[in-house]
Amino acid sequence: MGQFVITPAAGKRLIARAVAAHPAVREAMRSGTVVIVAGTTNGYVTEELLGLIGQRDGFSRRRFFRGVTLPPWMETSETGRLPDEHNFPGDVVIRGGEWRRGRTLFDVVDDLSEGDMIIKGANALDLQRRQAAVLVGHPRGGTIVAALQAAVGRRVGLMIPVGLEKRVSADLMDLSRRLNAPGSRGLRLLPVPGEIITEIDAIRMLTGAEAEIMAAGGVCGAEGSVWLYVHGDGEEAASELIRSMASEPAFDLCRKSCMQE
């Protein structure tokens, strides 16, 4: 068996590798359309997918998100948006193996059909019930409502890469009912049906090994980390994989660098 510390950044890279290796994503990349909705985890996913088609030049995950959670002393709006939102580069749309630059989910969602894929991150993860949910600040539901129109209405694939740092213990259906009730204040919460990919799923998909959370937390850059107990067939391959991305640098985003982008 092996025991490993996975930082949030290393977890995002691990998840991204698994998404890029997923057969349904590969097929949609080849013959359909893949829409990667902007988000910090999806920035890593985008790097991996654009790398597959040799079109990674020109992409930066520095500002590849709409809302983001920052420390309380950093300025954002109540929906988590930064003051420089005009610098948002858009989502990433890959159609027929080509990156269609400057497009967003809203530009292409009505043209998506079965066999296409939307990749959308989440803000909450209930491991026990295999549920994920998205925080909603937009009065019309934002990107997740647009994605669900395609996923539910036309059976477009919906994949949810989400790190273990976002795990919660509550039933997300019950929690969303209370947060979305009339009279409540702040962000809303929407549980999302889709294929969830966590670090645990990524290890299984890429190596065949099983992984379990055995502890969590840390300091000096290990905040939000998880200890994973890895065992079974593929343990050696899992060890090599995890060690190869153990030094993935943290997502560094300060107000100054945001405003300069």
C-alpha positions as CSV (number, residue, x, y, z in Angstrom):
1,M,0.0,0.0,0.0
2,G,1.0,3.6,-0.3
3,Q,0.2,6.8,1.5
4,F,0.3,10.2,-0.3
5,V,-0.4,13.8,0.3
6,I,-2.3,15.4,-2.6
7,T,-2.3,19.2,-2.6
8,P,-5.3,20.9,-4.3
9,A,-3.1,21.9,-7.2
10,A,-1.7,18.4,-7.7
11,G,-5.3,17.1,-7.4
12,K,-6.4,19.5,-10.2
13,R,-3.6,18.2,-12.5
14,L,-4.4,14.6,-11.6
15,I,-8.1,15.1,-12.4
16,A,-7.2,16.9,-15.7
17,R,-5.1,13.9,-16.8
18,A,-8.0,11.6,-16.2
19,V,-10.5,13.8,-18.1
20,A,-8.1,14.0,-21.0
21,A,-7.8,10.1,-21.1
22,H,-11.6,9.5,-20.8
23,P,-12.9,7.7,-23.9
24,A,-16.0,9.8,-24.2
25,V,-14.0,13.0,-24.1
26,R,-11.5,11.6,-26.7
27,E,-14.3,10.7,-29.0
28,A,-16.0,14.1,-28.7
29,M,-12.7,15.8,-29.3
30,R,-12.3,13.7,-32.5
31,S,-15.7,13.9,-34.1
32,G,-17.8,16.3,-32.1
33,T,-17.7,19.4,-29.8
34,V,-16.2,19.7,-26.3
35,V,-17.0,22.8,-24.3
36,I,-14.8,23.4,-21.3
37,V,-16.6,25.9,-19.0
38,A,-14.2,28.3,-17.4
39,G,-13.1,27.4,-13.8
40,T,-9.9,26.9,-11.9
41,T,-9.9,23.1,-12.1
42,N,-11.0,23.3,-15.7
43,G,-8.0,25.5,-16.5
44,Y,-5.9,22.4,-15.9
45,V,-8.3,20.3,-18.0
46,T,-8.0,22.8,-20.8
47,E,-4.2,22.6,-20.8
48,E,-4.3,18.8,-21.0
49,L,-6.9,18.8,-23.8
50,L,-5.4,21.5,-25.9
51,G,-2.0,19.7,-25.5
52,L,-3.6,16.6,-27.1
53,I,-4.3,18.6,-30.3
54,G,-1.1,20.7,-30.2
55,Q,-3.0,24.0,-29.7
56,R,-2.0,24.9,-26.1
57,D,-0.1,28.1,-27.2
58,G,-2.2,31.2,-26.4
59,F,-4.1,29.7,-23.5
60,S,-3.6,30.9,-19.9
61,R,-5.5,29.6,-16.9
62,R,-4.6,32.8,-15.0
63,R,-8.0,34.3,-15.6
64,F,-10.0,31.3,-16.8
65,F,-12.9,31.5,-14.4
66,R,-16.0,33.6,-13.8
67,G,-16.4,33.5,-10.0
68,V,-13.7,32.4,-7.6
69,T,-13.3,32.0,-3.8
70,L,-10.5,34.1,-2.4
71,P,-9.4,35.0,1.2
72,P,-11.8,37.6,2.9
73,W,-9.2,40.4,2.6
74,M,-9.2,40.2,-1.3
75,E,-11.9,42.2,-3.1
76,T,-14.6,40.4,-5.0
77,S,-18.3,41.0,-5.6
78,E,-20.9,39.0,-3.7
79,T,-20.9,36.5,-6.5
80,G,-17.1,36.0,-6.3
81,R,-16.3,38.0,-9.4
82,L,-13.1,40.0,-9.6
83,P,-13.0,43.7,-10.4
84,D,-11.3,43.0,-13.7
85,E,-14.0,40.7,-15.2
86,H,-13.7,42.5,-18.5
87,N,-10.5,40.5,-19.0
88,F,-12.3,37.2,-19.0
89,P,-11.1,35.2,-22.0
90,G,-14.2,33.1,-22.6
91,D,-14.7,29.4,-22.3
92,V,-12.8,26.9,-24.5
93,V,-14.7,25.3,-27.4
94,I,-13.0,22.5,-29.3
95,R,-14.9,21.4,-32.4
96,G,-13.7,18.8,-34.8
97,G,-10.3,18.9,-33.1
98,E,-9.9,22.6,-33.5
99,W,-10.0,25.3,-30.8
100,R,-12.6,27.8,-31.8
101,R,-11.2,30.8,-30.0
102,G,-13.3,33.5,-28.4
103,R,-16.4,31.4,-28.0
104,T,-18.4,30.7,-24.8
105,L,-20.8,28.1,-23.8
106,F,-23.7,30.4,-24.5
107,D,-22.5,30.9,-28.2
108,V,-22.6,27.1,-29.0
109,V,-25.0,25.5,-26.5
110,D,-28.0,25.5,-28.8
111,D,-25.9,23.6,-31.5
112,L,-24.8,20.8,-29.2
113,S,-26.2,17.3,-29.5
114,E,-25.7,13.8,-28.3
115,G,-22.1,12.8,-28.6
116,D,-20.9,16.3,-27.7
117,M,-19.5,17.0,-24.2
118,I,-19.7,19.8,-21.7
119,I,-17.1,19.9,-18.9
120,K,-18.2,22.0,-15.9
121,G,-16.6,22.2,-12.5
122,A,-18.5,22.2,-9.1
123,N,-18.3,23.9,-5.8
124,A,-19.5,21.1,-3.5
125,L,-19.0,17.4,-3.4
126,D,-20.8,14.8,-1.4
127,L,-18.7,11.7,-1.7
128,Q,-21.1,9.3,0.1
129,R,-24.0,10.1,-2.2
130,R,-21.9,10.8,-5.3
131,Q,-23.5,14.3,-5.6
132,A,-22.0,17.5,-6.9
133,A,-23.4,21.0,-6.8
134,V,-22.7,24.4,-8.2
135,L,-23.0,27.8,-6.5
136,V,-25.2,30.1,-8.5
137,G,-25.0,33.9,-8.4
138,H,-26.6,34.9,-11.7
139,P,-30.3,35.6,-11.6
140,R,-30.9,33.3,-14.6
141,G,-28.7,30.5,-13.3
142,G,-25.5,31.2,-15.2
143,T,-23.6,28.6,-17.1
144,I,-24.9,25.6,-15.3
145,V,-28.5,26.2,-16.3
146,A,-27.4,26.6,-19.9
147,A,-25.4,23.3,-19.6
148,L,-28.4,21.5,-18.1
149,Q,-30.6,22.5,-21.0
150,A,-28.3,20.6,-23.4
151,A,-27.5,17.7,-21.0
152,V,-31.1,17.0,-20.1
153,G,-32.9,18.3,-23.2
154,R,-30.6,16.7,-25.8
155,R,-28.5,14.1,-23.9
156,V,-25.2,16.1,-24.3
157,G,-22.6,14.6,-22.0
158,L,-21.9,16.5,-18.8
159,M,-18.6,15.8,-17.0
160,I,-17.9,17.3,-13.5
161,P,-14.2,17.5,-12.5
162,V,-14.2,18.4,-8.8
163,G,-11.5,18.1,-6.2
164,L,-11.8,16.4,-2.8
165,E,-11.1,19.7,-1.1
166,K,-14.7,20.6,-2.0
167,R,-16.3,17.7,-0.1
168,V,-19.2,18.4,2.2
169,S,-21.2,16.1,4.5
170,A,-24.7,17.4,3.9
171,D,-27.2,16.0,1.5
172,L,-26.9,18.6,-1.3
173,M,-30.5,18.2,-2.4
174,D,-31.6,19.2,1.1
175,L,-29.0,21.9,1.4
176,S,-30.0,23.5,-1.9
177,R,-33.7,23.4,-0.9
178,R,-32.9,25.6,2.1
179,L,-30.4,27.9,0.4
180,N,-32.7,28.5,-2.6
181,A,-35.9,29.1,-0.5
182,P,-37.7,32.4,-0.6
183,G,-36.3,34.8,2.0
184,S,-32.8,33.3,1.9
185,R,-29.8,35.5,1.2
186,G,-26.5,35.0,-0.7
187,L,-25.5,32.5,-3.3
188,R,-27.9,29.7,-4.4
189,L,-26.9,26.1,-4.8
190,L,-27.8,23.7,-7.7
191,P,-27.2,19.9,-7.5
192,V,-26.0,18.7,-10.9
193,P,-26.4,15.3,-12.6
194,G,-23.3,14.3,-14.5
195,E,-20.2,12.1,-14.4
196,I,-18.1,13.2,-11.4
197,I,-14.3,12.9,-11.6
198,T,-12.3,13.3,-8.4
199,E,-8.7,12.5,-7.5
200,I,-9.9,9.0,-6.3
201,D,-11.7,8.4,-9.7
202,A,-8.6,9.7,-11.5
203,I,-6.3,7.3,-9.8
204,R,-8.6,4.4,-10.6
205,M,-9.1,5.4,-14.2
206,L,-5.4,6.0,-14.9
207,T,-3.8,3.2,-12.9
208,G,-6.4,0.7,-11.8
209,A,-5.5,1.3,-8.1
210,E,-8.1,2.1,-5.4
211,A,-7.7,5.1,-3.1
212,E,-9.4,6.3,0.1
213,I,-9.2,9.5,2.1
214,M,-7.3,8.7,5.4
215,A,-6.7,12.3,6.7
216,A,-6.8,15.9,5.5
217,G,-5.4,19.3,6.0
218,G,-1.9,20.9,6.2
219,V,0.0,24.2,6.4
220,C,2.7,26.1,4.4
221,G,1.0,25.4,1.1
222,A,-0.6,22.1,2.0
223,E,-3.9,23.8,3.1
224,G,-6.8,21.9,1.6
225,S,-4.7,18.8,1.0
226,V,-5.8,15.2,1.5
227,W,-4.0,12.1,2.6
228,L,-4.8,9.2,0.3
229,Y,-4.3,5.5,1.1
230,V,-3.7,3.8,-2.3
231,H,-3.9,0.0,-2.6
232,G,-4.7,-2.9,-4.9
233,D,-3.6,-3.6,-8.5
234,G,-1.9,-0.6,-10.1
235,E,-0.4,0.6,-6.8
236,E,3.1,1.0,-8.3
237,A,1.7,2.9,-11.3
238,A,-0.3,5.1,-9.0
239,S,2.7,5.9,-6.9
240,E,4.7,7.0,-10.0
241,L,1.8,9.1,-11.3
242,I,1.2,10.9,-8.0
243,R,4.9,11.5,-7.4
244,S,5.2,13.0,-10.9
245,M,2.8,15.8,-10.1
246,A,3.5,16.2,-6.4
247,S,5.4,19.5,-7.0
248,E,2.6,21.1,-9.0
249,P,2.7,24.8,-8.0
250,A,-0.3,26.3,-6.2
251,F,-2.7,28.4,-8.2
252,D,-1.2,31.9,-7.5
253,L,-3.7,34.7,-7.9
254,C,-3.3,38.0,-6.1
255,R,-5.1,41.2,-6.7
256,K,-2.1,42.9,-8.4
257,S,-1.6,40.1,-10.9
258,C,-5.3,39.9,-11.6
259,M,-5.5,43.6,-12.4
260,Q,-2.5,43.4,-14.7
261,E,-3.8,40.6,-16.9
